[in-house]
């Protein structure tokens, strides 16, 4: 066989996978070098979306950034809202009210659940599990119904404000939540039974896309992909914000660091998120949802129409913008894919001098080359799915 290979003069094949490829989601290109169906080398190229998030934020007022944050990770928009809001609040030196913090936790975890549903459903679909995809999309729609009750929007919410929220929870929101738990639990169990012990799913996920703990740390992994490698790190535990330190919940940890571990970690995180939501709703305090300073927050329309002070504050915030003191801060939060951090610089003006976002999936997309070398061509699909690259935050 050695003589045969030498006489055939075989060469590796170079293949462009994406960006116009359904599995690369239209924004990423893999330049592959293949030996048969084995990946010998891979170059990852991001940059086919051209969102321009950071520069757009520097051309608008501090409050006008929120619609742009919605479009970072559009599967869990409220998490981006919250990450930016707590960063600006840190820069301003203010703290949200207790009720606002609890409501933010509820909406934050609903968004995390929605993101994990989308990720697992899409990964299952691209491996041929259409039924699992339909079940988890149905559960995601139920979660989006709940978010729509809160803020009137499903995908891009624009719900959070600096110093507070757009509006309070509906009066009957807890009843609506309780009424939907049985259906959500039933659909979760259906997907669990369909996938977790499915022979085909196991063969495609287990022992594929393995990354060691050391490599994950060196690449800057965070979130479920880092915890799947066995690293016990969650921003909500390591650097608590809002009221996460007051809630009883666990951080799921993997052992192998393969695609199956990433799937299991996300499935368990869905359970933990519901656990936190139930505690937050039970312990929800009464009181205001906005800080008592109209010059530090966007006043509600009702207040603007009814009170002169609020109208003046609204006019000044809209025309001039908030004016945080001169300084710079970095604020990390735990988004669905990992650490979402905002580095903000203020020159004392009404617009951010610098708005730098640290998206969780950028560093993980960079690791695709190391993860996929030596793997089969078909293994790229579940690996890229479980990395969960979101174009809006990766190419920002």
N, C-alpha and C positions, 0 to 999 in steps of 0.2 A: 504493500500500500504506500510506503514511503516513496519508492521509485515512481509509482503511478502519479502521486501528487506532484512530484518534481517535474515529471514530463508533461503534466497538464498545464503548467505555468498559471496556476490560479491566482486571482487577485481578490482583495477585499472589495466589497461593493459599498459605494457611498450613496446614501439615500436621504432625501429631504422629507422629513415627516412634519407636516404643518408649514405655515400657520393655517392654511386652508384644509384642515383635517378635523373631523368631528371630535377626536379624542384629545386634541391639543386646544380645543375650545376657542379657536380663532385668533389667538393672540400670541402663541408661542411656537417657535420652530425648533425641532431637534435635527441637527445634522449628524446622521448616524453613519458609522463605519461598521459593516456587518461581515461576519464570516459565516455564511449560510444564514441561519436565524439567530446566531449568537452576537450580542452587541460587543464589539471590540472597543469602540470609542464613541463618545457622544459630546456634541457641543450644543449648549442650550442658548437660544437667542430669544430674549424678551424684547418688547419694544414695538409691537404692532398695533397698539391701542392708542397711544399718544393722548392720554387723558389730561396731563398738565396740571394735576391737582395742586401741587405746592405753589406754583407761580400764580395760579388763579386766586388762591387764598390770600396772597400778598397784595392783590389788587382790589380787595373788597374789605368792608369793615369786619371787626371781630365777630359780630353776630351773624353776618351774611355768609360765613364759612359753612354753617350747618348743612345746607342743601348739598354742598360738595362732599362732605363727610359721608352722607348717605350713599354716595356712589363709589366709595372705596370697596368695601366688601358688601355688595348689594344683597347678599343672602342674609345678612344680619345688620341692617343699617343702624338700628338704635344703639348697638354696641359702639359704633364709630361716633355717634352723637355724644354718648356718655364719655368716651375717651377724650374727645376734644373739650367737652364742657368742664370736666374735672381738671384738665390741664390749665385752661384759662382761669378757672376759679383759684387754682394754686398760684398763678401769676398775680391775680388780683388780691390774694390774701383773704378770701372769703370762704365760707363753708355753707353748703346747702342745708336746708332744714331737715329734721329727722324724717318727716313724712316723705319728703322728696327723695331722700336716700333709699328708703324702703321701696318706693314706687320704681325708682331706677333699677334696683336689684330685680324686681319682678319682671320689668320689661327687658332688662339685660339678659336674664336667664331664658325668657321666652324666645328672644332672638338667638341665643346659643342653641336652643333646641331646634329651632327652625333651620339653622345652618347645618347642624349635624344630620337632620333629616334629609336635607338636600344633598349633602355629601354622600351619605350611605346609599340613598336612592339612585343617584347618578352613577356611582361606582357599580352598583348591582346591575343597572341597566346596561352599562358598557361591557359587562361580562355575560349578558344575555338573560338576566333575571328580571324580566319585565313585570312580573306580578309583584315582587318586592318593591320595585320602583313605584307602582301604582299605589300600593298601601302607604308608603311613606310620604308620597306627594299628597295623599288624602289627609294624613296627619298634619303635614305642613300647612295645608289649607285651613285646618281647624285652628292652628296656632295663629295664622294670619287673620282669621276671623276675630280672634281675641284682641290682637293688636289694632285691628280696624275699629273695634269698639272703643279702644282707649283714645286713639288719636285721629281716626278717620282715614288712615292710609294703611296699605298692606305691605308694599315693598320698600319704597323710600319714604320714611316716616316724617322727618324734620320735626321730631317730637320734643327733644330736649332743648333747654335754653340755658344760657350762662346764668347761674344763680337759681335755677329752678326748672320748671317744665311748662309746656304749652298749656296743659290742662290737667285736672285731677282725674282719678279713676272714676268711671261711672258708678252710680250708687249700687247697682246690682252686680258689679263685676265679679265678686267672690262667688255669687250664686252661679253665674255663667261658667266660671272656672270649674266649680264642683260638678256641674252638669256634664261637662265634657271629659272629665277624667276617665270614666269607664270606657268610652270609645277610644280615647288615646291609648289607654293601657291595652285594650284588645288588639288594636292595630300594631302596637309595639310587639306584643307577644307573637302575632302572626309573622312579622318579619324575622323575629328572633328564631322561630321554628323553621322558617323557610331557608335561612342563610347559615346560621351559626354551626350547624352540624351537617350542612349540605356537602356531599362529596365533591361536586364540581367546584363549588365556592371555596372549599378548603384547599383543593389542589391549586387553584389560581391565586390564592391569597397567602397560604402558609408557606414560610421559607422563601418568599419572594420579596424583593425590595428591602432586604435586611441592611440596617446601618447600625454600627456599634455605638455604644454610649459615648465613647471618646470622640468619634467622628461627628456625632450629632452635636456635641458641645462645641467642637471646633468650628463647625459651620454656623453656629448661632441658632440652633433649633430651639423652639419654645413650643408650648401648647401640647396638644395630644400626641404629636409626632415625637416630641422629646420624652414625654411620659411613657410612651410605648417602648422606648429604649431602656426604661428602668430608672429614669431620673425623676426624683420626687420634687418637682418645681412647678408651682402655680403662683402667679402674681397675687391672686386673691388670698393666698396663705402667706407668702413670703413678704409681701408689701401690701397689707390690707387697706382697702379703700371702701367707700360707702359703708355698709354695715356687714360685710362678709365675715368679720371677726366675731360677730354676735350670733352667727348661724352655725348649726351643727351639720357638717357635711364632710365627705371623704374625697380624697384625690386618687382616682384610679391609676394604677401603675402597671405597665407591661413588663415583659421579661426578655423577649427575643429581639424586639425592634423591627419586626417584619410587618407586612401589610395587614395580616390578620390581627396582630396586636393593636395596630392603629384603629382597626374596625371595632375591636372589643372595648378599647378605651373610650371611643366616642359613644358606643352603646351604653356604657356605664355612666358616662357624663350626662346623658339624657336623664337617667334616673336621678342622679344627684341634683340636677337643675330643678326637676319637679319637686324634690325634697326641699330645696331652698325656697322655691316659690310658695309652697304650703306654709313654711315657717314664717316667711315675710308677710304673707297675708294674715296669718294668725296674730302676729305681733305688731301689725300696722298701727302706728300712733295717729292720733288726730292732730290737726294743726295746719298751718299754711304750707304750700308747696313751693313758694318763692321767697327769696330773701327780702327783708323789709327795707329795700333801697332801690327805688325805681331807676336810679342812674347806674346800677350794676346789673340790671336785667332788662329784658324786653317786656314792657308792660303788656298786659292782655288788652284786647280790643275793648272789652267791656269796661275796664278801668279807664282806658284812654277816652272813651266816649262820655264817661260819667264824672271824671275828676280832672281838674285843671292841672294839678301837679304831675299827674301821670301823662297827660297830653304833652306837656313841656318836655318831660323826660324822654318820651317816645320820639319827639321831634329831634332832640339833641342826639339821641343814640342813632337815629336813622340817618341824619345829615352828617354828624361829626364822628359817630362811632364811640364805643367805649374807649377809655384811655387808661389802660393799665400802667402802673409805674414802670420806669425804665428797668429792664432786667431780662433774665433768661431762665427758663425752667425746662426740665424734662419730666414727663409724667407717664409711667407705664400702666396699662390696664390689661386684663386677661380677656382677649377676644376669643372667638370660637376656634381660630387657628393658632393662637398663641399670643405672645406679647405684642400689643398694639401701643406704641409709644408716640407721644407728640413732644417735639422739641420746639418751643416757642420763644421768640425774641421780640421784646417790645422796645421801641424807641420813645415811648410816651405818646405816640400818635394814635389815631383811630383805626389804623390798619396794622395787621401783623407785619413787622419788619422781616421776620423769617418764620415760616411755618414748615417744619420738617417732620414727616411722618415715618415712623419705623414700622413697616408692615410685616406681619409674621410670615407670610408665605414667600417673600422675596429670597430670604436666606435658604429656605427649604427647596425652592426651585433650583438654586445654585448647586445643591447637592445631588441633583438627578444624575449627573455624569458619574459620580462615584458609586451611587446606588445601583445604577443599571449596567455598569461594566461587568461582563461575564454572564449577564442574565439573557434570557431569550427575548426576542423582539416582542412577543405577545405579553411579556411581563411589564413592559413599559406602561400598558394601559392601567392595570390595577395600581401600580406604583404612583403614577401621576395623579390618579384619582384620590388616593389616600394622602398624598402630599396636600391635595386640595388647593391648588393654585387658583387664585381669583384675580383675573386680569386687571380689574379696577384699582386694586391696591398694589399689585406687583409692578405694573407699568403705570406709574402715577405722575 
